[in-house]
Amino acid sequence: MNTHKIGLVLIVALLPLCVQAQKTVEASYALIKRVVPAKASWFVVQQIESKTGKDYFEIECKRGKVVLRGNNGVSIASALYHYLTEYCHCQITWNGTNLNLPLKAPVVPKKVVKNTPYDYRYYLNYCTYNYSMSWWDWKRWEKEIDWMALHGINMPLALTGQEYTWYEVYKGMGFTDKDLSGFFCGPAYFSWFWMGNLDGWGGPLPVSWMTSHRDLQQQVLKRERALGMKPVLQSFTGHVPAAFKTRFPASKLKQTNWTNGFDDTYILDTEDPMFEQIGRKFLEVQTRLYGTDHLYSADTFNENEPPTDDPAYLSALSARVYQAMSKVDPKAVWVMQGWLFYSDRKFWKTPQIKALLEAVPNDHMIMLDLATEIEPVWKRTDAYYGKPWIWNMLHNFGGNISMFGRIEGVAEGPAAALKDPASGKMEGIGLTMEAIEQNPVLYELMTKHTWQTNPINVDQWLEQYILNRYGNKDKHAINAWQVLKRTVYNGKDIRDGAESIITGRPTFDSATVWTKTKLNYKRKDLLPAWHEMIAAIPASSMSDGFGYDLVDVTRQVLANYAGPLQQKWVKAYQQKNMADFKKYSAEYLQLITDMDMLLATRKDFLLGPWLADARSCGTTPAEKDLYEQNARDLITLWGDKNSPLHEYSCRQWSGLLNGFYKVRWQKFFAAAEVSLKADKPLDLALFNKEISEWEWNWVKANNPYPTKTTGQSIPVVQQLYKKYNAVITANL
């Protein structure tokens, strides 16, 4: 071959790489313009190849410009965020952003080079899609994808629009809309529908939702892939409509129940020939609609036990689930949540876990150690018996509002596991919270691990965090965060954040089934953080992040105080002291009112936007009402009026406090007063029956709540501090 022909061959071979590089540069510039539009001219973007095969970025200053280099869009975005945090002392979180950039671009004195030890940086949990993301539109998704890229995420779970895939599959099999009306749930419950836990609840789902979210998913995936992310889609695990047993009476179906007050669901046995047929059809339709990066989420027994613990059965089942993927996509990699091994350890012992995992080739499965910071399952499974696995922080359950986290464990855990010879194929880190938009400190901390291999020194990191968030290193703010580190973020004693008794269904007890009020610190030990945050106001009042933290600390102190105050009216009731009962129950109601006033000053804590966003998804008045009912139900009863899950996803939100929780307590106190006057015990069974009817009526209502803030955070906090500081101090 002559030189001319060799040159042509090289040009043809390199052309796709050049085109891809250009697309990466364009996507990266577009992100920069969205994040820092006024300063986008500071930056030059260049794509470079990684020498190690892992993500990599460089930053240096040349000819008055800040040059950001990376092997893909996520790496370049991470370079941007590194520059913003380390040189401009800025920060971007869900709850407070500081982009107070200097007039001139700070100079990077020496080239910065960062490599990640992790192939995968996973993001999202099935539950996040409902507890936080049920009503997101493209504008909100675009903002989140930018946040993901800035924080190094390259492996997001991508489930939007999955219901349309199933609609096409089952319609193609001859199912009618009537057959499917009891199958598809409402938009607030997709997480549990996707996992096979429930059918139909909150529906029927309009076709308009399915088509609009098919289109939204295509936008989401296009942007994620443009930045170099590899989204995780779904695969078939056997969940079929109840009408399946009528249309295919010879099929081998298993009837199963999630035990949380919902009807049975139907699972097609992997041995049935139709299992592979439907699995193939599903992936073919999904790939046509959404493309593929060969990563597929499949969870066969989410909070449902298999019919037998026979290892041979579990091995064969696992092999067939994988084959349903691999026969359509030979490059398929099964991404499995390890939650079942944590939540049902009585069933999942070594023989059962090994059988389930070893039936799949090691290079075609990735395990998500879903709550490693709570309990590292990898340590009792011999690092998942040779499978690649990802260290995850779960952190939040149900979207409950509570300052909580394992700050030391998160700072040390990933690096310690990475360096542990026993950790096997630990190939990633991730965030698998059930809900987002709270406790931003934990998420900034966890994503810091992406570009380093050593544990994080919490004290040093917190000072930098405060500087980036508040714009200074005020000594009072530093002192406050030291207290927070020792108290709310110490990660001791409890699995997840404690709730306040005010969000529980009214009771004389100190807790309810889902309103767990046990704290991981003494109430009085948090008070110094409140004092120091008040003292930090003069230096930090212009910071959005400080505003959020000030309200959140104040909220937590007041929420904690509800416990001792409850005990006062409980004691008065038990002693039949009507005067004290009226006095302390009135103070309790006033506390809820004051908390609502406080939370009304921050959009982060408003009920109104959650309901308004739900209504905005509807195309008709009936759809709007249905979606609002879904939104109200999830965060209160969760299911119907007899739901055992009520308050699982309770929220300390303005509007919900005054409009729901306080009204329940008012009704409880009125009933208790009647019982005191009659000198008879309060009939709690009757009260619970009546209050559940009231709750269900609230769920079905559609009165609006404010979508904009009321009042200013700092004056309201100062007012409440003056009112409550001495009282709380004296009563703890």
ZAMARGU-4260 file (C-alpha; in steps of 0.2 Angstrom, whole numbers, plus 5000, padded with zeros to 4 digits):
<rodrens>
0) 5000/5000/5000 | 5007/5017/4995 | 5009/5032/5007 | 4994/5041/4999 | 4983/5026/5003
5) 4989/5024/5020 | 4986/5042/5024 | 4968/5040/5017 | 4965/5025/5028 | 4971/5034/5043
10) 4960/5049/5040 | 4945/5037/5038 | 4949/5028/5054 | 4952/5044/5064 | 4936/5053/5057
15) 4924/5045/5069 | 4935/5050/5084 | 4937/5068/5078 | 4918/5069/5076 | 4915/5062/5094
20) 4929/5074/5101 | 4920/5088/5093 | 4903/5083/5100 | 4911/5081/5117 | 4919/5099/5116
25) 4902/5106/5110 | 4892/5097/5125 | 4905/5103/5137 | 4905/5121/5131 | 4886/5121/5132
30) 4886/5115/5150 | 4899/5129/5155 | 4887/5141/5147 | 4873/5135/5157 | 4882/5134/5174
35) 4892/5150/5173 | 4885/5160/5158 | 4893/5176/5162 | 4911/5168/5164 | 4910/5155/5150
40) 4923/5166/5140 | 4936/5161/5153 | 4937/5143/5148 | 4944/5133/5133 | 4939/5115/5132
45) 4950/5101/5124 | 4946/5083/5124 | 4961/5071/5127 | 4963/5053/5128 | 4965/5044/5144
50) 4981/5033/5145 | 4975/5022/5158 | 4957/5019/5152 | 4949/5028/5167 | 4942/5045/5167
55) 4955/5059/5168 | 4956/5078/5168 | 4968/5092/5167 | 4967/5111/5171 | 4980/5124/5167
60) 4981/5142/5162 | 4987/5147/5145 | 4987/5164/5137 | 4974/5171/5149 | 4962/5157/5148
65) 4958/5142/5159 | 4960/5126/5149 | 4949/5112/5154 | 4954/5095/5147 | 4946/5078/5149
70) 4943/5062/5140 | 4924/5065/5140 | 4911/5077/5145 | 4910/5071/5163 | 4928/5073/5165
75) 4928/5091/5158 | 4913/5095/5169 | 4923/5088/5184 | 4938/5099/5179 | 4926/5114/5179
80) 4919/5110/5196 | 4936/5107/5203 | 4941/5124/5197 | 4926/5133/5204 | 4928/5125/5221
85) 4947/5125/5223 | 4951/5142/5215 | 4935/5152/5215 | 4928/5145/5231 | 4911/5142/5224
90) 4898/5128/5226 | 4883/5121/5218 | 4871/5110/5228 | 4852/5107/5228 | 4850/5117/5244
95) 4860/5133/5241 | 4872/5138/5227 | 4887/5150/5228 | 4893/5156/5211 | 4900/5173/5217
100) 4914/5173/5205 | 4928/5186/5205 | 4930/5198/5191 | 4945/5190/5184 | 4948/5171/5182
105) 4960/5165/5196 | 4976/5158/5190 | 4980/5140/5191 | 4999/5141/5195 | 5003/5123/5190
110) 4994/5111/5179 | 4982/5101/5189 | 4980/5082/5184 | 4967/5071/5191 | 4964/5053/5188
115) 4949/5043/5195 | 4952/5025/5202 | 4934/5021/5199 | 4927/5015/5182 | 4909/5018/5188
120) 4901/5032/5198 | 4883/5027/5200 | 4869/5038/5204 | 4850/5036/5209 | 4839/5023/5217
125) 4823/5017/5210 | 4814/5026/5224 | 4823/5043/5220 | 4812/5043/5205 | 4797/5045/5215
130) 4801/5052/5232 | 4810/5067/5223 | 4808/5066/5204 | 4790/5061/5201 | 4785/5078/5193
135) 4802/5083/5185 | 4801/5092/5168 | 4815/5094/5156 | 4821/5110/5164 | 4823/5101/5181
140) 4831/5086/5173 | 4844/5097/5163 | 4849/5105/5179 | 4851/5088/5188 | 4861/5081/5173
145) 4873/5096/5174 | 4875/5093/5193 | 4879/5074/5190 | 4892/5079/5177 | 4900/5092/5188
150) 4901/5079/5202 | 4908/5065/5192 | 4893/5054/5189 | 4895/5043/5174 | 4883/5029/5177
155) 4865/5035/5181 | 4850/5024/5183 | 4838/5030/5169 | 4820/5024/5171 | 4810/5039/5165
160) 4798/5033/5151 | 4799/5014/5155 | 4780/5013/5157 | 4779/5017/5138 | 4791/5003/5134
165) 4779/4991/5143 | 4764/4999/5135 | 4771/4995/5118 | 4776/4977/5123 | 4760/4972/5130
170) 4749/4981/5116 | 4760/4971/5104 | 4755/4955/5112 | 4736/4959/5111 | 4733/4967/5127
175) 4719/4980/5127 | 4719/4997/5136 | 4706/4989/5148 | 4718/4974/5152 | 4732/4987/5156
180) 4722/4999/5166 | 4724/4990/5182 | 4742/4986/5178 | 4750/5003/5176 | 4751/5013/5193
185) 4750/5032/5195 | 4766/5042/5192 | 4771/5043/5211 | 4772/5025/5212 | 4782/5019/5197
190) 4797/5014/5208 | 4788/5000/5216 | 4779/4995/5200 | 4795/4994/5191 | 4801/4982/5205
195) 4786/4972/5204 | 4779/4977/5221 | 4762/4984/5216 | 4750/4986/5201 | 4738/5000/5197
200) 4739/5010/5213 | 4736/5028/5210 | 4730/5025/5192 | 4724/5023/5179 | 4739/5030/5170
205) 4734/5041/5155 | 4742/5037/5139 | 4747/5056/5137 | 4759/5053/5152 | 4767/5038/5144
210) 4770/5047/5127 | 4776/5064/5136 | 4788/5054/5147 | 4794/5043/5132 | 4799/5060/5124
215) 4807/5066/5140 | 4817/5050/5142 | 4824/5053/5125 | 4830/5070/5130 | 4837/5064/5146
220) 4847/5050/5138 | 4853/5061/5123 | 4861/5074/5136 | 4868/5060/5147 | 4876/5052/5133
225) 4883/5068/5125 | 4892/5071/5141 | 4900/5053/5141 | 4888/5045/5154 | 4882/5027/5151
230) 4864/5026/5158 | 4857/5010/5166 | 4841/5005/5158 | 4829/4990/5163 | 4827/4972/5159
235) 4813/4960/5161 | 4811/4951/5178 | 4794/4943/5175 | 4782/4956/5182 | 4766/4954/5171
240) 4748/4961/5171 | 4735/4952/5180 | 4726/4949/5164 | 4740/4938/5159 | 4733/4923/5167
245) 4717/4925/5157 | 4726/4928/5140 | 4738/4915/5143 | 4730/4902/5155 | 4744/4889/5152
250) 4757/4901/5158 | 4767/4897/5173 | 4763/4912/5185 | 4768/4916/5203 | 4756/4926/5213
255) 4765/4937/5226 | 4762/4951/5238 | 4773/4965/5245 | 4763/4964/5262 | 4761/4983/5263
260) 4742/4984/5259 | 4742/4982/5241 | 4735/4968/5230 | 4744/4953/5223 | 4756/4955/5208
265) 4760/4942/5195 | 4777/4936/5191 | 4780/4925/5176 | 4791/4910/5180 | 4808/4911/5172
270) 4805/4893/5166 | 4790/4898/5156 | 4795/4899/5137 | 4786/4916/5137 | 4799/4923/5149
275) 4813/4924/5136 | 4800/4929/5123 | 4794/4944/5133 | 4812/4948/5139 | 4818/4949/5121
280) 4803/4959/5115 | 4806/4971/5130 | 4824/4974/5126 | 4821/4976/5107 | 4807/4989/5110
285) 4817/4998/5123 | 4833/4999/5112 | 4823/5006/5098 | 4815/5019/5109 | 4830/5023/5120
290) 4846/5015/5113 | 4857/5005/5124 | 4874/5006/5133 | 4872/4988/5138 | 4869/4991/5156
295) 4853/4984/5163 | 4845/4984/5180 | 4835/4969/5185 | 4830/4965/5203 | 4821/4949/5204
300) 4816/4949/5223 | 4815/4966/5229 | 4807/4964/5247 | 4799/4948/5241 | 4806/4931/5245
305) 4808/4918/5232 | 4797/4902/5233 | 4811/4891/5239 | 4829/4894/5246 | 4835/4879/5235
310) 4852/4885/5228 | 4849/4875/5212 | 4833/4884/5209 | 4840/4901/5212 | 4855/4898/5201
315) 4844/4892/5187 | 4833/4907/5189 | 4847/4919/5189 | 4854/4911/5173 | 4838/4913/5164
320) 4836/4931/5169 | 4853/4935/5162 | 4850/4925/5146 | 4835/4935/5143 | 4846/4950/5141
325) 4861/4942/5133 | 4852/4933/5119 | 4846/4950/5113 | 4862/4960/5118 | 4878/4949/5120
330) 4886/4964/5128 | 4873/4965/5141 | 4879/4968/5159 | 4867/4965/5173 | 4867/4979/5186
335) 4859/4971/5202 | 4855/4980/5218 | 4862/4971/5233 | 4847/4977/5244 | 4839/4960/5246
340) 4855/4953/5254 | 4854/4967/5267 | 4835/4968/5270 | 4832/4949/5271 | 4847/4942/5278
345) 4838/4927/5286 | 4834/4921/5268 | 4849/4926/5259 | 4863/4916/5267 | 4880/4911/5258
350) 4873/4896/5248 | 4858/4907/5241 | 4869/4922/5237 | 4882/4912/5229 | 4869/4903/5218
355) 4861/4918/5212 | 4877/4927/5208 | 4888/4913/5201 | 4876/4909/5188 | 4881/4925/5178
360) 4898/4927/5171 | 4908/4939/5181 | 4911/4952/5167 | 4892/4953/5164 | 4886/4958/5181
365) 4889/4973/5192 | 4883/4972/5210 | 4877/4988/5219 | 4882/4987/5238 | 4867/4998/5240
370) 4870/5004/5258 | 4888/5002/5261 | 4890/5016/5273 | 4876/5007/5284 | 4882/4989/5282
375) 4895/4984/5270 | 4887/4968/5263 | 4903/4965/5253 | 4912/4960/5269 | 4901/4945/5272
380) 4899/4940/5254 | 4918/4938/5250 | 4917/4954/5239 | 4902/4947/5230 | 4911/4931/5225
385) 4921/4939/5211 | 4909/4951/5204 | 4913/4969/5201 | 4904/4979/5214 | 4901/4997/5218
390) 4902/5006/5236 | 4886/5016/5238 | 4880/5029/5251 | 4861/5026/5253 | 4859/5039/5267
395) 4841/5045/5265 | 4825/5034/5267 | 4808/5041/5260 | 4813/5059/5258 | 4811/5062/5276
400) 4818/5079/5282 | 4831/5076/5295 | 4849/5082/5298 | 4858/5065/5298 | 4873/5056/5291
405) 4888/5046/5294 | 4901/5059/5290 | 4916/5050/5296 | 4911/5034/5288 | 4908/5042/5271
410) 4924/5052/5272 | 4934/5036/5276 | 4924/5021/5269 | 4927/5021/5250 | 4946/5024/5251
415) 4948/5011/5265 | 4938/4998/5254 | 4948/5002/5239 | 4964/4998/5248 | 4958/4983/5257
420) 4965/4967/5248 | 4949/4958/5253 | 4938/4970/5243 | 4940/4961/5227 | 4934/4970/5211
425) 4928/4986/5219 | 4926/4996/5203 | 4915/5011/5208 | 4907/5022/5221 | 4889/5028/5220
430) 4874/5038/5228 | 4859/5027/5230 | 4848/5038/5242 | 4829/5036/5241 | 4827/5055/5240
435) 4838/5070/5236 | 4837/5089/5239 | 4843/5088/5258 | 4859/5086/5268 | 4870/5093/5254
440) 4885/5091/5264 | 4885/5072/5263 | 4884/5073/5244 | 4898/5085/5242 | 4908/5074/5253
445) 4904/5058/5245 | 4908/5064/5227 | 4924/5071/5232 | 4930/5053/5232 | 4929/5052/5213
450) 4946/5060/5210 | 4956/5053/5224 | 4961/5037/5233 | 4965/5043/5250 | 4952/5045/5265
455) 4946/5063/5267 | 4951/5073/5282 | 4934/5079/5288 | 4940/5094/5298 | 4950/5101/5284
460) 4937/5097/5271 | 4923/5105/5282 | 4933/5121/5282 | 4934/5121/5263 | 4916/5117/5262
465) 4911/5131/5273 | 4922/5143/5263 | 4914/5137/5247 | 4897/5138/5254 | 4897/5154/5264
470) 4911/5163/5256 | 4921/5164/5272 | 4929/5154/5286 | 4920/5162/5300 | 4925/5155/5316
475) 4907/5153/5322 | 4902/5144/5306 | 4917/5132/5309 | 4912/5129/5327 | 4894/5126/5322
480) 4900/5113/5309 | 4911/5104/5322 | 4895/5102/5333 | 4885/5096/5319 | 4899/5083/5315
485) 4898/5077/5332 | 4879/5076/5334 | 4868/5075/5319 | 4881/5068/5307 | 4890/5056/5319
490) 4880/5041/5311 | 4878/5032/5328 | 4864/5021/5335 | 4851/5023/5321 | 4850/5017/5303
495) 4843/5033/5296 | 4838/5051/5301 | 4826/5053/5316 | 4809/5061/5313 | 4799/5072/5324
500) 4784/5066/5333 | 4774/5080/5326 | 4774/5071/5309 | 4767/5055/5316 | 4749/5051/5317
505) 4744/5058/5334 | 4748/5047/5349 | 4752/5047/5367 | 4768/5037/5363 | 4785/5044/5359
510) 4786/5036/5342 | 4775/5028/5329 | 4779/5013/5317 | 4787/5025/5304 | 4789/5040/5314
515) 4805/5035/5323 | 4811/5048/5335 | 4826/5041/5343 | 4841/5053/5340 | 4859/5048/5338
520) 4864/5062/5351 | 4857/5071/5366 | 4845/5085/5361 | 4855/5098/5372 | 4871/5094/5362
525) 4864/5101/5346 | 4860/5118/5354 | 4878/5125/5353 | 4877/5123/5334 | 4861/5134/5334
530) 4870/5147/5345 | 4885/5147/5333 | 4875/5148/5318 | 4866/5163/5325 | 4883/5171/5329
535) 4888/5168/5311 | 4874/5178/5303 | 4884/5195/5302 | 4898/5186/5292 | 4887/5175/5281
540) 4870/5183/5279 | 4873/5185/5260 | 4876/5166/5257 | 4861/5156/5250 | 4869/5140/5257
545) 4871/5148/5274 | 4852/5153/5273 | 4847/5135/5270 | 4858/5128/5284 | 4852/5141/5296
550) 4834/5137/5293 | 4838/5118/5294 | 4848/5119/5310 | 4834/5129/5318 | 4821/5117/5311
555) 4830/5102/5318 | 4831/5110/5336 | 4813/5114/5336 | 4808/5097/5329 | 4818/5089/5343
560) 4810/5100/5356 | 4793/5093/5351 | 4798/5077/5360 | 4800/5084/5378 | 4785/5096/5375
565) 4774/5081/5370 | 4779/5072/5387 | 4772/5087/5396 | 4755/5086/5389 | 4755/5067/5390
570) 4759/5068/5409 | 4745/5081/5411 | 4733/5070/5403 | 4738/5055/5413 | 4736/5065/5429
575) 4720/5072/5423 | 4726/5090/5424 | 4715/5099/5412 | 4724/5116/5414 | 4741/5109/5411
580) 4735/5098/5396 | 4727/5114/5388 | 4743/5124/5391 | 4755/5112/5384 | 4745/5106/5370
585) 4743/5124/5365 | 4761/5126/5366 | 4764/5111/5355 | 4752/5117/5342 | 4761/5134/5342
590) 4777/5125/5340 | 4770/5117/5324 | 4764/5134/5318 | 4781/5142/5321 | 4790/5129/5312
595) 4778/5131/5297 | 4782/5150/5297 | 4801/5146/5298 | 4800/5134/5283 | 4790/5146/5273
600) 4805/5157/5271 | 4814/5144/5260 | 4807/5136/5244 | 4817/5120/5249 | 4804/5117/5262
605) 4787/5121/5253 | 4773/5109/5250 | 4766/5120/5236 | 4779/5117/5222 | 4777/5098/5225
610) 4758/5099/5222 | 4760/5112/5208 | 4773/5103/5199 | 4761/5087/5199 | 4747/5097/5192
615) 4758/5104/5179 | 4760/5087/5172 | 4742/5085/5168 | 4734/5089/5151 | 4716/5089/5157
620) 4708/5094/5174 | 4705/5076/5178 | 4723/5072/5175 | 4729/5086/5185 | 4718/5081/5200
625) 4724/5063/5198 | 4742/5068/5199 | 4739/5080/5213 | 4731/5065/5223 | 4746/5055/5219
630) 4758/5068/5226 | 4748/5071/5242 | 4746/5052/5245 | 4764/5047/5243 | 4770/5060/5257
635) 4756/5056/5269 | 4746/5039/5269 | 4757/5032/5255 | 4742/5020/5250 | 4724/5020/5255
640) 4716/5026/5271 | 4721/5009/5279 | 4739/5009/5273 | 4752/5002/5285 | 4765/5014/5276
645) 4757/5030/5282 | 4771/5043/5287 | 4785/5033/5279 | 4788/5047/5267 | 4783/5061/5279
650) 4790/5079/5276 | 4793/5093/5287 | 4787/5106/5274 | 4778/5122/5276 | 4760/5119/5271
655) 4760/5101/5276 | 4764/5106/5294 | 4749/5118/5296 | 4738/5110/5284 | 4740/5092/5288
660) 4750/5088/5304 | 4743/5102/5315 | 4725/5099/5310 | 4727/5081/5315 | 4734/5086/5332
665) 4720/5098/5335 | 4708/5085/5332 | 4717/5073/5344 | 4718/5086/5358 | 4700/5090/5356
670) 4695/5072/5357 | 4707/5070/5372 | 4699/5085/5381 | 4682/5077/5379 | 4688/5061/5386
675) 4696/5070/5401 | 4679/5079/5404 | 4670/5063/5404 | 4683/5055/5414 | 4685/5041/5401
680) 4700/5035/5392 | 4702/5041/5374 | 4696/5028/5362 | 4712/5027/5351 | 4705/5014/5339
685) 4690/5025/5336 | 4701/5041/5334 | 4713/5032/5322 | 4698/5026/5311 | 4691/5044/5311
690) 4707/5052/5307 | 4711/5040/5293 | 4695/5046/5285 | 4700/5064/5287 | 4717/5060/5280
695) 4710/5052/5265 | 4699/5067/5262 | 4714/5078/5263 | 4723/5067/5250 | 4708/5069/5238
700) 4707/5088/5240 | 4715/5100/5228 | 4716/5116/5238 | 4732/5126/5233 | 4747/5129/5244
705) 4759/5143/5242 | 4773/5140/5229 | 4783/5156/5234 | 4791/5160/5250 | 4784/5171/5264
710) 4795/5181/5275 | 4814/5182/5277 | 4824/5168/5284 | 4836/5177/5295 | 4823/5189/5304
715) 4812/5174/5307 | 4826/5163/5314 | 4831/5177/5326 | 4813/5179/5331 | 4812/5161/5335
720) 4829/5160/5343 | 4823/5174/5355 | 4807/5165/5359 | 4813/5147/5361 | 4832/5147/5366
725) 4829/5149/5385 | 4814/5138/5385 | 4822/5124/5376 | 4838/5125/5386 | 4828/5124/5402
730) 4818/5109/5397 | 4832/5098/5390
</rodrens>
